[in-house]
Amino acid sequence: MEDAGPARRTRESAAGTGATLARLAVRTLITCSAGVMAAGFLHWRAGALVAGLTALSFVLVSTAPAWLGGPAPYGRDRLLRELRLHGYRIVPDDAGRFVAVGPGGVYLLDTRTWAHQVSRGSSDWRIGARPAARAVRGAVERAERLERLAHGVVGAPVPSVVPVIMVVGRLPEPVMRAGNAVIARPRNAVRYLGGLPEVLTRSRVETIAAAMARQLNGR
């Protein structure tokens, strides 16, 4: 896609400035309202204290990740956006699942991290409420169906569709393999997929992604 030039960048800058001013105005209004209410019910000193604490809370919420030295939340939109930057085409499958077709191959992404809390049981690992082996088996079966679908539509061999289960919680390693499946937190999954060697040319990526989109959107 071609760059729209200085005019587009100016509009984007203006929009960003407007959004920042709007947030500042809303926060100022909330702070003042809280202070006035406290002053009315109690005393002007209480109003000043409440207003100050409210303003401080906004600052803490905005800067806490930097203070703690931890990464910002890694949501689904950011995950998909960064995969696109690595050359992947994203095709929606169903709720929370996407097919990613790119230089590193074809992957079935299950991004439902809220249902994939990793925990260690007495005898096995669990992903959410299910044993890890069962969760992996379901993902692999779905990936195999998509692989057969792609092969039938494209009419040529396609790489194995590898399921990638996005999880939250602590793992022994940044990226784990369970048979044909990959288990990782979103940030590590992006690093893994972005660092894979090229197995598909750009034209093959476009062909497979377009075929997947036609089939999945036509269900």
Secondary structure, 3 states (H helix, E strand, C coil): CCCCCHHHHHHHHHHHHHHHHHHHHHHHHHHHHHHHHHHHHCCHHHHHHHHHHHHHHHHHHHHHHHHHCCCCCCCHHHHHHHHHHCCCEEEEEECCEEEEEECCEEEEEECCHHHCEEEECCCCEEECCEEHHHHHHHHHHHHHHHHHHHHHHHCCCCCCEEEEEECECCCCCCEEEECCEEEECHHHHHHHHHCCCCCCCHHHHHHHHHHHHHHHHCC
